[in-house]
Amino acid sequence: MSTGKAQNDYLKESELREYVQRAQEFIENNPNSNEPDTKNILVDPLIDLLGWDKFRNEVKVEYKVDFGSRSGTYNVDYALLLEDVPVVFIETKRLGADITSHSKQAIKYGKAEDIKWVVATNGKRIEIFNTEKGKDRDSCLLKSIPLEKYLEEKDTLGLLSKKAISEDKLEEFDKKIRSKRKAIKNLKNSQKEVEEEISELIKDKVDEPIYDKIEGLTPTLVDDLIKRIEGKKDIDEKETTKPQPSDEVDIKDDVIEIDPEDTDNLSDDLSYVKFIQGEVGNENITGYWKDLLGFLIDKAITEQGMELRKLRRLIQVNIVEGKKTDTGYKYLSDADVSFQGKSASDTWEESLKILKELNESAKVEFQWRPKEEASYPGERGIIKWP
């Protein structure tokens, strides 16, 4: 992802490319490496690439963090210093460990020492946090980047360099990203109101027969606008169209698991994907992504007795009473409502809200299409909750 300006020179592409290649080779040959090896072989070289000099005391290992007389002292794996003052904390876990579950620890260290920028990594992924933006992972998270996207995200990674930190470039990036997120959130929260305003505007400009034909396209127009602001590549996945023969590939043995709550990366990770099968509780779901969302909407209404107005407040999905099958709507006969389909990533995000509300578990198996734009072309993936 670009930082919104010309590519910066905080991190050399050739050096990063070599690092990624060597890191991937090491991970492939040593998939169960412990935390010390993860630090020595994967984290230390990256810190060097970012321009932090150990010989000038710019990198402190096992930096003591004082939580006061009651809680005692703990050590953060790395502290990066400017003029002997720590400005970035890095907390490392063993190769492949779930750093999501350890994020609170890293953020807690930062807050204890009033350190704004905190990084967590397991060698396969790096996450950047601004500890001033909240108390939990979601509110503090700035960016989550998997190893295979380090080159693509070179400019963002470069903002952790000594030079960029000293120039407050990470602060500038943080402000831009959070401003964008706020705009998207506001637009989503007022989506129905915006749709109505657009419909009224169009109605005043065209004759009634034409308006009747295009009225149902307004939700799609607003959805498209939101996705473009988000920067999603796959704006409208045509799930109702059967894949062409070139899209059909063999499912491989290895399965890539996607973080179910990684909102920063879901739009990319779940682009160009084909739904294989799903489970909610003990019930199986086949068909398309839309069928997963439909199953949960139906379950919420018919089994849990959820009122439609409550469901509409819970999820950002267009739902109408009765039967409607045009403009991407699907009818649920038991619930007697129709809902409009969304992209795979949006479908999962809205489904997750219902899963949490109903306290249900779910698992979805899918496959990335063999396209260059896909995160893992041809690979098989899985996403599950909890």
N, C-alpha and C positions, 0 to 999 in steps of 0.2 A: 504493500500500500504506500502510495506517495504521501509525503508530508504536506503537499499542497504548494510546493515550490520546486525550483529546479533541483535535480538530484544533488545531494550534498556529498562532501568528500570526507566525512567523518570516519568512514570505514571503506577500505579498498576492496573493490569487487573481486579482484584476482586472489587476494589473501583469504577473503571470506569463502570463495568458491573452493579453494584448496582445503580450508578448515571443514566445510560441510562434507566434502568427499571423504576426508580421513575420518571424520566423526561417524559417518554412516557405515564405513567399513569396520570401524571398531565396534559399533553397536551390533552389527550383523554377526561378528565373530565372538562377541562377548555380551550376549543379551541379558545376562544376570549379574552384571557388574555391581559391586557394592558402592557405598557412598564415597569412600576415599578415592577409589578409582575414577568415579564420576567427576569428582573435583579435580584430580590431578590430570586426567587425560582429556576431559571435555570442557570443564569450566575455566581452569587456569589459562589455557591457550586463548579462549575467547576474551578473557579480561585483558590479556596481552594485546590482542588485535584491536581492542577498544582504546588502547593508548595509556592504560594505567600502569605505572612503573613501580614494580615491587622494590627495586633497589633504591628508590627515592621515598620510601615509606608512604606510597600512595595506596597501598593495598595492605590491610591488616587482616590476618587470619585469626579466627576464633576471638572476635572482638567482644569484649564484655559489655553486656546490657544490664543495667541496674534497675530492678523493678521495686526497689524500696526494701525496708527492713523486714516486712512480712513475707514478701514473695521471693526475695533473694536475687542472685545474679545468674544470668544465662549467657550463653555465647552464640552470637550470630556468625555464620560461616565466613563471610567476607564483609569488610567495610571498605568502601572506596573513599579516599580522602582528598580534599583540596586544601592546601595550606594547613595541613594537620587537623582539619575539621572533617568528620565523616559527612558525606552527602548522599551516599547510596549504600544500602544494605543488600547483600545477596545471600539467600538461604537456599541450600542445595540438598536434594534428596537423592537416594540411590537411583540408578538408571531405570527409567520407566515407571517409577513410583507415581502414585496419583498425587500430584502436587496441589490439586484442587482442595483436597482435604487438609493440606498443610498451609494453605494460604493465610488462615487466621493467625497462625504462629508468626509468619513473616511480617504481617501487618502489625501485630502486637509489638514486635521488636521495634519497628519503625516508630510507632506512637510513643513507646516508652522513652526513646531517645530524641523525639521530635525530628525524625528523619522523614522527609516527604517521600523520597523515591525508594521503593523496595522492589526487589526482583526475587522471584522464586523459579527454580529450574530443576529438572530431573535428567538433563542431558538431551532428552528428546523434544522438550518444549521449554520455552522461556515465557514468563508472565511478568508484566510490569505494573506496579501499583502506585497510586498516589494516596498516601495514608491520610491526607487531609480531607478527602472527599467522602468519608463515611466510616462505618464501623465494620462492615462485612466485605466479603470478596467482591460481590457484584458492584457495589457502589464505588469501591476503590480501584477496581480493575481498569487499566488504561488499554492494554493490549496483551493478547495471548498469541504466541507465534510458535508453530511446530517447526522442528529442524528442517523439514523438507521445504519450508517456505522462507528460510532465512535469506536466501538470495533475492527473492521477490520483495521481501520486507527489509532490504538492506538499509534504506534510508531511516526506517524506524529504529532498527537495531543500533544504527550509528548515533542515535540521540542519547545512547548510554555511554558514549565515549567521553573521555576526559575533556576534550575540546568543546563538545556540544553541551555538556553539563555546565562547564564554566561560562558558556555563553547563554545559558538559560533557554536553550532550544527545545529541550524536553518540556519545559513549562509552556512554551508557545504552542507546541503540538497538542499538549493536554487540553489547553483552552479551546482549540479548534475542534478536537474530537468531541469534547463534552458539549460544546455549543451545537454541534451537528446532532448529537444524540437527543438533546433537549428539543430541537426543532422537530425531529422525527417523532418523538414521544407526543409532543403537542398536537402534531398533525394526526397521529393515530387516535388520540383521545377525542379529537373533534371530527373524526372522519365522516361520521354520518351527517353532521351539520354541514360540512364542506360539500358532501355529495348533494345534499338538498339545495344548497345555494347554487351549485353548478347547474343542477337540473332546472331550477327556476330561471337562471340566466339564459340557458339554451331555449327554454320554452318561450321566452319573450322574443327570441330571434328567428325562430323557424315556424313553419306551419304545423298544425296538429298532426297530420298523417306522418310527416317526417319525424316529429318529436316522439310519436308512439314507437317508431322503429329504433330510435337511438337512446331512449330513456334508460333502458336496462344496462347500457354500457357505462354509465357514470361511475358505479363502484369500481369497475375495471380500470377506468381512467385514473381514479384517485389511488388505487393500489399501485398502478404503474408509476405514478408520481412519487409515492413513498419509496418504492424500490429503487428508483433512479437516484433519489437523494441518498439512500443507503449505499448506493454503489453496487447493487447486486448485478451479477452478470446474466443470470438466468431469470429474466423478469416474469415470464409466464410459461411454466412448464406445461406442455400440452399432454396431459396424462391420458386424455381420452383417445389419443391417436396411438395406434399400435406401432411399436418401434420397427424401423426398417431392418432388413436382414443384417446390415452392417453394424447395427446397434446390439445385436445378440452375440454375447460372448460367453464362454464357459466360466462358471463360478469357481474361483480358486479356493484352496483350502484355508489360507490365511484370511483372518477377518480383522478389519480395522475398526476399533471401537471409537465412537465419537462422543465427546462430552455433551450430555443432554442439556446443559445450561450455559454453554459457551456461546452467548449471544453475539460476541464479536466475530466469531468464525462460522457459525451455523449457516449463514447465507451462502458462503463459499463452499463449505464442506458438504452441504446438501443441494448443491446445484448439479444438474445433469445426472440425476440418480433415478433408478428404476426400483419401485417398490416390489419386494419379493413376497414377504409375508410378515404378519404381525401377531402379537399376543397381548391381550389385556386381561389380567388375572389369569384365568384358565381357559379363556375363549380365544379361538383363532380368528384371524382376519385375513382375507385374501382380496386381491384386486389392485386398487391404487391407493395413493396417499389419502385421497379424498375419502375413501372408505374407512380409514382409521378415524378421521375426524367425525364422520357421520355416525360411526358406531358409538363414539363417546358422547356426542350430542344426544343421540337416541337414548343411551343409557342414563344420562343425567336427567332427562325429562320423564321417561317411562318408568325407570326403576327407582330413581332417587326422588322423584316428584319435584324436581327443580322447576321453578317458574321461568317462563321464557324471558321475562324482563331481567331476572337475576342472571340468567345465562348470557344475555346480551351485554350486561355490565362486566361479566367475567372475561369474555373473549372478544377479540376484535374480528368478528366474522359476521357477514351479512346473513341474517336469519329472518325468514318471513313465515307467517302462518299459512297453512294450506299447501297446495301443490303448485310448484313452479319449476320448470325444467329447462327454460331458456337461459341464455347468458351465463352458462356455467353453473347453474343451480342443480342440486340433487334433492329429490324428494324422499323424506323418511316417513313411510306410511304409518308406522306405529305411533310416532310422536306427532304426526300430521303437521310437520314443518318442512321447509326447504331451506337449504343453506348453499352459499356460493363457495366454490372451491378456491384454494390458494396454492401458492408454490409449496414445494416440499418442506423448505425450512420454516415458512410461516405456519404450515399445517402442523408441524411438530411443536412449534412454540405455543400455538393455541391449544393443541391436544394436551400438552404438559400442564397448562393451567387447569384443565378439567381433571386430569389425573391427580393433581395435588388436592383439588377441592373434594374429590371423591375418595381420596386416599387409596388409589388403585396403582398397581404396578403394570408396566408395559415393556414390550421389547419389539423392535422393528428390524427386520433384516432387509437390506437393499443392496443395489449394485450400481457403481458408477459406470456411466456409459463410456465407450472407448473414444472419448473426445479429449483433445489437448487441453481444453479449458477446465475439464473436471479435476477435482483435487487428487483423485487416485484413479486414473483411467483404467477401466476394466476390473478394478478390485471390488471385493465384497466388503460391505460395512455393516455395522450393527450400532443401534442406539437404544439405550434402555433406561428405565426409571423404576425404582430408585437405584 
